[in-house]
Every structure is written in C-alpha cells, then in structure tokens.
C-alpha cells in the first residue's frame, strides 16, 4: 500500500490559536518535514501577504524533494498570490456543503462549480498542478461531491481532497463516500479533524477505501482538537500493516525538533 | 446513559477511578467522591470498582451500580457483603479455581474479562474458557481491530455462546472511540461498552467516555441522557486533583479547543457557529474565546475592538492587522488585549 502524506503543519496546523511562525521558522520546519520524506508540504496561505507570502516563496525556492503546495480560497486573486510564490501545487478550497455555500457565498451550487472551473483553468493555464479541497465534505450531499470530483477531473485537477472540516466523520461513512467518489476516476485525499477523537480511524478507513493522500500535522496541531497526528498515523499503520515502514523513530526525533521551533507542547 | 436504539439498550461502564488509583494514591477523598458522582451524571450506567477503590472511598453507595473486580480470594469477603451489579474476573489459568468457586457461589452475575491483541488469539481464548455459568464476556484490547473485525467477533460470540458481550477496546492506535461508536450504532451491537474518562488507563488507554458520548450525540444524532456540561468539571478534577495531563487539544475537554484565531473561521463563526464548530461550547461546559494573532482578519479584530470599547476607522484596521502579524511572529503567540490597545493608541 502506498501512502502519500501531505503535511499541513505550516497551514492548517499553524491556524491553531496562539501559533505564529515567521519566515525563518517556517523554512526550518519545511526542511525538517522534507527530511522525513513527506510527499507534499502545504506551506501556507499566500493571500495573507506579508511574511506569510514571503515564507512560502522562500520554501518553494529551496528545491526540496517534497512538493510544495499553497492553500487558496476559491478566488482567482488568491490563486495569483500562489502563482507569485512559485509553488508546485495550487490547492483550491471549494465549499461543498449547503451550510458553507449558503452562509459564506449565498450562491447556487452551479455558481460554485463555475467558479471552481475558472480557478482550475487559470492555475492550469499557468502550468501548475491543481488539487481541489472539498470543504465541509462530511456534511455535504454525496451527489454534489460526485459532481465536484467529475468536473475537477475533466478540468485537469490532479487530486480532490475530502475535508472533514468540523471532525464529524466516522469510519463507515468515509469508507462509503470514498468508494463512491473513486468511481469518478479522480485521485482522492483525506483531511480529518479530531473533534471526537476519530481522526486517525477516519484517515485509516479512507486510505483502506482507496484515498491515496492523507493529510496530517506534526503532533496533530490545528484548530479546536487539531488534525490527524502524523506520528500516530504512521505508528498505527506500522502496527497494523506488516511490511509498512515509514521510519517511525525518525518521525519522533524530527517531531521533537519541530515542536521546539513551534514552541508548543 | 443507556443508549437505547430500536429498543435495544447498550450500557456504558466506566473504569476511570480504579485506573487512576493504580497510578496515584494521594488523591483527596472528597474530590474522588465528587468525581465518582459526576461520572454517573456524565452518562456512566455502571462504575467499575475494586477493593482498593472501596477501601479508599471508605464506603459503598449504590452497590447495584457497581461492578466489583475480584482479583483473588482476599476480595471475596467484600464481594459477598454487598449486592453489586456484577462480579468481574480476568480470564487467567491461575484464576481457574476462583472462577469455579464464583460460578457455584456468586449471588450476582459474573463478567469474564478476556484480553487479547489479535482476533485469532481471542478466538482461542474463547474456546479454552469454560463459559458455562458466565453472564457476560468482556473483550478487552484488540488495539488493531477495525470495525469489521469487531463485528466479526461479536457474531462469533453470539453464534457460539450464550453470553452477553462487553467491549473494551485498547487505544494504542487511537481507534478505540471509533470502534465503540460504530459498534453501538451497528445492528449487532454489544450489551455493554467499557470506557474511561479522557481514555485514562494505567497499562493501556481506553475509549474516552466524553468522546463516545459526544460522538453519539452530535455525529450519530442519538439521544443521550448524560449531562454533557459536566465534562469540563470532570476534566478539571482529572488535571488538578488526580494530576492527569489533559492536553490543550484533547477532544471535547481540551482547554484550547474553543479558542479561535483564524480570520476565515472567526468570520464564519460570526455568521453561523456551526460553520467551523461541530457543537456549541456551552454543551460541554465551555466558552468560545476569539483571540487576536497572526491569522486574524478584520472581522475578528472589529469584534475584539468592540468588546474592548475601542473605536477604530476601517482604514486603520488594515494597518493594525499588519502590526498584529509582525508582533505575533516576534512574540510567537497571540496578542493580549492590553497589547492590542497599545497598538491602537500608538
């Protein structure tokens, strides 16, 4: 089984209240994550501007083995900021539940799909790899998620990430949803939050069902109860799957170094 | 709490106190008594106990709600004295005589606790155990089991033995809450689940009581009768009285789980709290706190300034946010109210 870890310590992890990283710290964390063989590092949100954008530019210029991605709201202007940074992957977050669509945009699902198309087209035209994030997917209708996946695939997105934005997933539901979404033929990823202590179980269930990408953060840092914990996920896979190896000990050591930089416990 | 789904009840057993006492015997008695009362309020139907716990508490209240662990002959005197809900014995070869005695003489039903790491080992244990006269089998451990494995196990027991089933998954790989949650909502649900507050265990951790209850209530939309606002107090007791570390991000009870800084999320919460939170903080005895830092936006800043009765023009807000970002990065933390007022003044 191949597992592509996307580490989002520098984006979703840093959104934990009270965390504030400067350019130097973000670069140092990215280098440590790269040394762990992380497949992709979600480096931050360029549209924030200032030091945040500079740090992402700097990380992108390091030519690390890990791919560098940047997080964007569904807006051409946000995507332009990511293009400026020269990252490898542009991640576009698309609201997918009725609650998010109506409250944040007050628009129709058709409008959402059209805007997503425009953003993918713009990023692809500038020769970037595009990942789509289905925000609040765990509270969305499956038929709308299928449409997002189909259109994302047609427009040339590489992967669609299923985001359990408020941590309300359970393993049976994510298994069913991933199996259904796999039929669209697009690569899938999972982004789990730990509000009910089920982030690891949900991530494992999604990977078993066919999601090739798993989002994690170092020590599970992130908003509220945090995200899927990188070390705990690898520890679980190593314990459960004979032959699965991901240098668990190295993760422990680098995690200590990263936490020192973040100054969190 | 007794989860009642389609007429079939699942009872929640809590084992927190004996686990705490294994690690810490210097706990204030009154606090421990209050803790025990609060576990019932929080939704536990039965509380596991042992001689150590009863000696410590110095009295037995409502023995019909207690499960008494019998470790050896020396526990029989107390066991015989009260009408506990159940007696609990580990499945160990050297406890064969004790079990035989209890089967013949026990005045209450017996739970046999079988611990295993692998499903195959557990099947072997079930074969070698004499389950005649046993009321309930508690299956403990199975850290690696996913829901499909647990369901297979329940079918295996139901198909071959006439016993009730109690599941108590170990949490070595952080799968215990999901296993308990899914089993309770399955069609072949167990009769009991055993958990502990904050997942506390002396040798291994278990499914956390508060996470199971909240997951059932919010994710599963199951009606639960436990008083969830008590979780905050229980967490406080765990930390301050029992010296157990409850991390700031611990689901449901962590100190920081309702602190919000991110601009997008703070803005979303001002429109509808359910956008970025699965439930209201008050439901678990907490309050939301918006803090200002590197990730804050104009909406959160405006709200904070209103709370501080500080008026700022919209055009100044962008400049203040820039100052906030720079200062947060320097300090590696969020900005305190007095620091924010300084920035607005300066």
Interface residues (C-beta under 8 A of the other chain):
Chain A: X14 X15 X16 X17 X18 X19 X20 X21 X22 X48 X50 X51 X52 X73 X99 X100 X103 X104 X136 X165 X166 X167 X168 X169 X170 X171 X172 X194 X195 X196 X197 X198 X199 X200 X201 X202 X204 X205 X208 X220 X221 X222 X223 X224 X225 X226 X229 X232 X235 X236 X239 X240 X263
Chain B: X143 X144 X146 X147 X172 X173 X174 X175 X177 X178 X179 X181 X182 X199 X207 X208 X211 X214 X215 X218 X219 X220 X249 X250 X251 X252 X254 X256 X257 X258 X259 X260 X261 X262 X264 X265 X268 X271 X272 X274 X275 X276 X277 X278 X291 X293 X294 X295 X322 X325 X326 X328 X329 X330 X331 X332 X333 X334
